């Protein structure tokens, strides 16, 4: 069953970064998230209908600066009504420059033949999402007069 699962086209997990527009600050908690939702796929194998119940199992966040972070959830985009940074997947960049972060999603599945009982697929499938450019800049203090 793993071989059939490996052939299923899985959604491409695109990385969402905030602050938006491809730029963040050195020392700022930069927020990462992606969209990866469970779904069902029906296949025909040996003239039998087989259903796969597919779901994301883990996420590896490649920050682009040589560090990674593993989570079991897809994160969430910044929400003004939820400003507590502890509820987000974040990373603090220490140096200015340009990086290419991405997210790698590992999927797991259960299957059933016809209307039979659900059983776990023995193995997982991992897909690397596309990387995106992110510029890390240093903030400069500015005095403003009255």
Secondary structure as the mmCIF struct_conf table of DSSP 4:
data_model
#
loop_
_struct_conf.conf_type_id
_struct_conf.id
_struct_conf.beg_label_comp_id
_struct_conf.beg_label_asym_id
_struct_conf.beg_label_seq_id
_struct_conf.end_label_comp_id
_struct_conf.end_label_asym_id
_struct_conf.end_label_seq_id
HELX_RH_AL_P HELX_RH_AL_P1 UNK A 2 UNK A 7
BEND BEND1 UNK A 8 UNK A 8
HELX_LH_PP_P HELX_LH_PP_P1 UNK A 9 UNK A 12
STRN STRN1 UNK A 15 UNK A 18
BEND BEND2 UNK A 19 UNK A 20
TURN_TY1_P TURN_TY1_P1 UNK A 21 UNK A 22
STRN STRN2 UNK A 23 UNK A 25
TURN_TY1_P TURN_TY1_P2 UNK A 26 UNK A 27
BEND BEND3 UNK A 28 UNK A 28
STRN STRN3 UNK A 29 UNK A 34
STRN STRN4 UNK A 39 UNK A 45
TURN_TY1_P TURN_TY1_P3 UNK A 46 UNK A 47
STRN STRN5 UNK A 48 UNK A 62
BEND BEND4 UNK A 64 UNK A 66
STRN STRN6 UNK A 68 UNK A 71
BEND BEND5 UNK A 72 UNK A 73
TURN_TY1_P TURN_TY1_P4 UNK A 80 UNK A 81
HELX_RH_3T_P HELX_RH_3T_P1 UNK A 85 UNK A 87
BEND BEND6 UNK A 88 UNK A 88
STRN STRN7 UNK A 89 UNK A 92
BEND BEND7 UNK A 95 UNK A 95
STRN STRN8 UNK A 97 UNK A 113
TURN_TY1_P TURN_TY1_P5 UNK A 114 UNK A 115
STRN STRN9 UNK A 119 UNK A 120
BEND BEND8 UNK A 122 UNK A 123
STRN STRN10 UNK A 125 UNK A 128
HELX_LH_PP_P HELX_LH_PP_P2 UNK A 129 UNK A 131
STRN STRN11 UNK A 132 UNK A 137
#
